[in-house]
């Protein structure tokens, strides 16, 4: 069972894995920002990080916590870059570069 079942993003994801086609990658970027908006992905990643760091389980040691923070920071940069690419791609498609 996949939580994305029945949503267009799952088909694009499966096609991306199968073909490596850039069209499907852009479709995924569009789906993410249509669903979550500009700040949503970063906020969701932050909530996940906070929940994980707040977990007192002995299975999550200092190295794991450090890795989670490192991944969050990289993800935040990635989401920002993807949003800019998404907006530029949308503007280029509609001829609105302003």
N, C-alpha and C positions, 0 to 999 in steps of 0.2 A: 504494500500500500504506500502510495506517495501522496503527500499533502497537496501536491500540485495537480493531482489527477483531475482532468476535465478543464484545465486552464491552458490557454495558448502557450504559455511559457514552457510547459513540459514538452510539448511537441517541438518547439524551437530548440530546447535543450537536447532532446534525443537526436534531432537532425544535426545539430552542431557537433555532437559527439561522433555521429556516423560519417559526416561529410567534411567537417572543418570549414564549412562555408561561412564567410564573413556576414552574409545576409542574416543568418540565424543568430550570430553574435549580436548584431545591431538590434534585432528583434527582441532579444533578451534584455538588452540595456533599456530599450524603450518600455518593455513590460515592467521592469523593476521601477523605473522612475514614474511611470503612469500609476503604479500601485502605491508606492511609498513617498513620492515627491522628492524634493531636493535634499532634505535633511533626514528623511526617514531611515534610509539604510544605516547611516552613521548612528542615529539614535538607537536603533535596534541592536547594533553591534555593541554600543555602550551598555545597554541594559543587560545584554548577555554577559559582558565582561564583569559588570558589577555583581550580577548573580553568582557567577563562577568564583569571583574573588571573595565574596561573602560566605561561600561554602566553607565550613570548617573541617571538611573531610581531610583525613590524613593523606589521602591519595593525591591531593593537590598540594605539591610542595612549592618552595620558593622559586625553583627553576620553572615549573609549570606556570606559576603566576606571572613571572617575568616574560615568558613566551607569549602568554595571553595578551599582556599589555603591548608587547612588540607587535603582535599580529593585529591588534586593534588599531594601533597607529598607522600601520601599513594599509589596513583596510580603509581607514578614514581618508588617507591620501588617494587610494584607488577610487573610492566612491566620488570624491571631488573631481578627479580627473575624468572619470566616466561621465559625470554629469555635464561637464564642459563639452566633452566630445558629443554627447547626446544632444545638447542644445545646438551646437554648431551643425551637427548632421541634420537636425530638424530644420534649422534655418536655411541650410543649403538646399534641402528638398523643396522648401516652399519659396525659395528665392528671397527670403527676408534675412539679410545679413546685418540688420541694424538692431 
